[in-house]
Amino acid sequence: MGFLRKREMILVTWVVLGLGSVQAQAAAKKVAATSTASSLIPSCTLSNGLTISTPIPARPVSVQPVGTKIFTLPNGSRADMSMDLNSILNTSVTSTSALLPQAISASAVPQTSSGAINHCDSHIELRSEITTFQLDIASLGISVGYSPGGAITSPITNATGTVTAQIGAVSMDFSLWQCAAGSCSAVVASTASHLTAGVNLNLQIDLSSVNTGSTLVYNTALAGVLRSIMNNGMSQLVASARFNDLNWTAQVIDYTPAIGILVFDAGNQSLLAPNQGFEVYASTGSTSVGACPVYELVGYIHSTIVGGISSYALVDQLFGSRGIQIGDQVMIRNI
C-alpha cells in the first residue's frame, strides 16, 4: 500500500472519529444550552443526519477616527476629546471577539499571485460618531457640550472650583462599511447612548485641573461612561441579523478529491467551530475592464476538525465538472 493511500486511510479515520466526538459534544452542549442567541443560529440537517449551522466568523476591521466636536468648558477652556475617544474605541473593539481591529492598507491586501484573490482590495471599516454630548451643571444653570446642530453656547466662561455635572445626553452612532474598488457601502449600523448602556451618573469636575478634552475624560468618571456606550454599540453591531452580510473569506490550502476532504486557512481564532456550513467559490477568470473577478459556486462543505488557524472540512455537494481546487475561496453558507 502506497504512502498516499495510507495517508488517506489515516485521515478518513481521524475525521470520522473527530466527527463522532464532535457530535457527542454538540449533543451534550445542546441539552445544557440555555442561551437564546445560540438557539437563533440557523441550521439544517444533511442527508446523513448531521446538523450543520451557519458560521459567524470574526472580521478584521479598519477602525476610523471617532467623529466629535470641540466645545467650551465653563472655565473657558476648549475641550477636544478626539484622541481619547479613538483610544477608548480601539480598546472596546479589541474586547469584542467578533471584530479584529487592523491597520488595513492597499499594500497589506493579498495579491493575485499563486491564485490568491484580493477581492478588489476589499476591507471593512468601522465608523462612529458622538452625535450628542451634553453635560448639565445645575449649580451654574448651564449646559456644556454639543448637539447635531453644533456646540452648546454657555454664557459662563470663567467658572472656578469643583462643580457637579449630570449627564444630560450622550449618544453615539456606529456602522460597519464594506469597501471595495474605491467605494464603501454601510451594511450594519447601531445607536447607543447612556440610557441603552445603563449609565446615568453625576461627574465631579474640578475646573482648576480640567482644562482639556483629555483631562475631562480621564480626570472624571466620563471615560467609563464612554466605554460602556461603545461596548453597547459594538454588541449591537455583532448581534445584528446583517452582520453576516459582511464579506469573509478563507482559502483552500489542501484538497484530497478521492476522499472529499479539504483544509482551509481559518480556524477557531476566527470563531469557527465544527459542523458549520461553507460555500466554495472559484474564479471564472472572466472580468470586464475595471470590474472585480467573477466567481462561481463549486461546492458545499462543512467543517469537521477545527484548529487554531486552519480547519478540515468534508465536501457535501459539488457543482459542475471543475470540482474544488487549491486556491479556491471559502465563504459563509447562510443555512
N, C-alpha and C positions, 0 to 999 in steps of 0.2 A: 504493500500500500504506500503510495507516494506521500511526501510531506504535506502537499496541499490538501489531499484527501483527509489525512489525519487532522490537519488544522480545522477543516470544515466540520468534521465529526465532533471535535472538542468544542468548537464554537457553538454548534447546534445544541449540544448537551448543556453548555453553560447558559445559553439563552433560555432553553426550556426550563432548566432548574431555576433560573432567575425569575422567569415568569411565574412559576409556582409559588416562590417565596413572596414575590411582589403581590400576587393575587391574595395570598393568605393575609399579608399585612394590610392590604387595602380593605379586605373584608372585615378584619378586626377594627380598623380605624372607622369604617363606615358605621359599625354598630355603636361605637363610642362617640361618634361625632355629634356635636350639638350646634356647630357653627351654622348660622343662617347663610352666610356668604358662601360656604362650601356647597350647600345644597342648591345654590343658584347657578353653579358652573355647569354649562350644557354638557351632555354626554350622550353616547349612543352605544349600542351593542353590536359587535361584529357577528358574522355567521358562526364563529366558533364559540360564541357565548361570552367573549371577553368584552367588558365595558371600557370604553375609552372616553376621555374628556378633552375639552378644549384647553390648551395651554395658555397661560398668561405670563409670557416671559418679561424679564426686566429689560427696559430700554435705556440705551445711552442717550443723554440729553445735553445739549449745549445751553447752559443757564445764562440768560441775558440779564443785564443790569435791571434792577428794580426801578420802576418809574415812580418819581416822587416830586414834590415841590419844596422850594425854600420858603420858610415863614419866619416871622419875627416873634421873639420871646418877650415877656413883659419887661425885661430889663434892657430891651433894645437890641440884643444880640440876634444875629441871623442864624437860623438852625437849618443845616443841610445834613440830612440823615443818610444820603445815598450810599456812601461807602459802608456804613454799618449795616444797612439793610441788605446789601449784597452778601456780606459775610454771614449774617444770620440765615439768609435764604439758602446759601450753599450748605450750611450745617443741617438745615431742615430737609433739603433734598437728599443729602447723604444718609440721613436716618430713615429715608423711605426706600426700602429694599427694591421696589419695582422701578425706581428711577436711578440711573447711574450718571452723575454729573461728569462730563468730559469736555476737554478743550478740543472741539472739532474744527479742523481747518481743511482746506482743499488738499493739502499735501498729506493729510492723515487718512484720506479716503482710499480704500483699496483700489488698485488699478486693474485693468482687464488682462494683464499678463497671466499666463498659465490658467486661463479660464475663470479667474476671479472677476466678479462683476461689481462695478462701482455704483450702480443704480442712479447714474447721473448725479453723483455727489450727494445722494440723499442723506438727510440727517433730521433730527428732531430738536426743536428749540422750545425751551420753557420761558414764557414771558409773564411778567407780573407787574402790578402797579398798585400803589396805595391810592385809591380814588378819593377817600375821605379820611381826614385825620383832624380830630377836634378834641381839645382838652378844655374843660370848663373850670375856671378859677372863681369860685363863688365869693371869696373874700375881697376880690378886686372887681367883681361884677363883669368879668370879661371872658372871652374865649380866645384860644390861640390855635393855629393850625391852618388847614385849608380844606376846601370842598372842590367838587368838579368845576365850579365856577372860578376858582382861584384862591389866593391867600385870604385868610380872615384878617381884616384890619382892626388892630387893637388901639384904643385911644391912650393906653398907658405903655410907655417905653422906658420908664426909669424906676421900676419897682425894685425893691431890695428885700433881703431876708428870705425866710422859708415860707412857701405857700403850699396849700393843698389843692391839687388839680384832680378832677374827676374825669374819667374817660367819657366824653360825650358821644363820639362815634369814631371807630377805626374800621375801615372796610378795605379789602383787597380783592382784586381780580387776578385770576391765574388762567393760563391757557397753554396748551401744547400744540405746536405747529409742525406740520410735516413740510419739509423743504426739499425741493429738487429742481434741478435745471434753472436755478436762479430765482425761483418763486416759492412762496410759502402759503399754506392754507391751514386755518385753525381747525383742529379735529376735536379736541376736548377742552372744556372750559369750566371754571368753578368760581364762586364768590364766597369769601369767608370774612367774618367780622368778629369783633369782641363778643358778640352775642352767640354766634354759632360755635365759637371756640370756648365759650363758657367762662370768659374772663371779664370782670367788671369791677374795677377797684380804684382806689384813690392813690395818687402819686404824691410823695413829698418832694418838692423841687426847691433846692437851695439856690436861689438866684445869684448868690455870690460866687458859686462854683459852676453852675450850669450856664454856659455861655456859647456852646456849640451844639451841633447835632449829635456828636459823639457823646458829649457829657450828658445830654438829655437822655440818650438811650441807655447808657451804662451807669450813670450815677443815680438812676432812679429804677423803679421796677418795670420800666417800659420795655426793656429788652425781652423779658419773659412774656409780656403780653403779645408782642410782635411775633415771637417764636411760636406761641400757641396758635395764633391766627394762621401763620404759614403752615404749620403742621396740619391744621384742619383743612386748609386749601389743598395740600398735597394728597391727603387722604381722599378727598372728594374726587380729585382727578383720577387716581388709581382705581377707585371704585366705580367709575363711570362705565356705562354699558358700551361706550365708544372707545374705551382705552385700547381694545384690541384692533381698532381700525388703524392704529399707528403701525407703520412698517416695522417688521422684524424679520431678519433672515439669518440663516446659518448655511453652511456649505457641506456637501457630501465629500468626505475625505477618504472613504474606502467603501467598496461595494463588492459583494460576492454574489453574482446573479444566480448561481446554481442552487443556493440555499435561501435566497431572498433576504439577506442580512446586509445592512449598511451601517456606517459610522458617520456622524456629522459633528461639527466642531462647536457644540454648545452643550452645557450640562446644568448641574444644579446651581452653579454660580449665576446662571441666567434664570433661576427659579423654575427649571424644568423638573419633571418627575416621570416615573414610569407610567405606561398606559395613557399617554397623551397623543392626540392625533396631529399629524402634519401633512402638508402637501409638498410635493417635489416638482420644481419647475426647471425647464431647460430653455436656454436662449435659442430662438429660431434663427438667429444670425441675420435677420432682416430688419433693417431700420431705415427710416427716411431721414433726410438731412435735418440735423438739429433735434431729432427725437431720441428718446431713451430706447434701450433694447426692448424687443418684444419677446414675451415668454409664453410657453405652452405648458399646460399641466401634463406631467408624465406619470404621476403615481401618487397613491395614498400610502402613508406609513404610520406606524405608532412606535413610540419609544418603549424599550424593554429594560435595559440596564443603563442607568444614568450616573455618570461620573461627574467630577468637578467641572471639567471643561470640554467633555465630549460625551456622546451617548450612542448606544447601539439601538437599532430600530429594525423592525420586521416590515417587509413590504406586504400591504394588504390588497392592493389592486394596482395594476399597470394600465396605462392608456397609450394606445398607438404601438407601433412596432419598434420605436427607438429604444425604449427601456430607460433605466436610470444609469447615469454615468458619473464618475468622479468629477467634481466641479459644479454639479447641479445645485440649485438653490433650494433650501428647505424653508418653508414658510408655515404660518399658523393655519391649521384647518379648523374653521369655525363649525363645530358639530351642531 
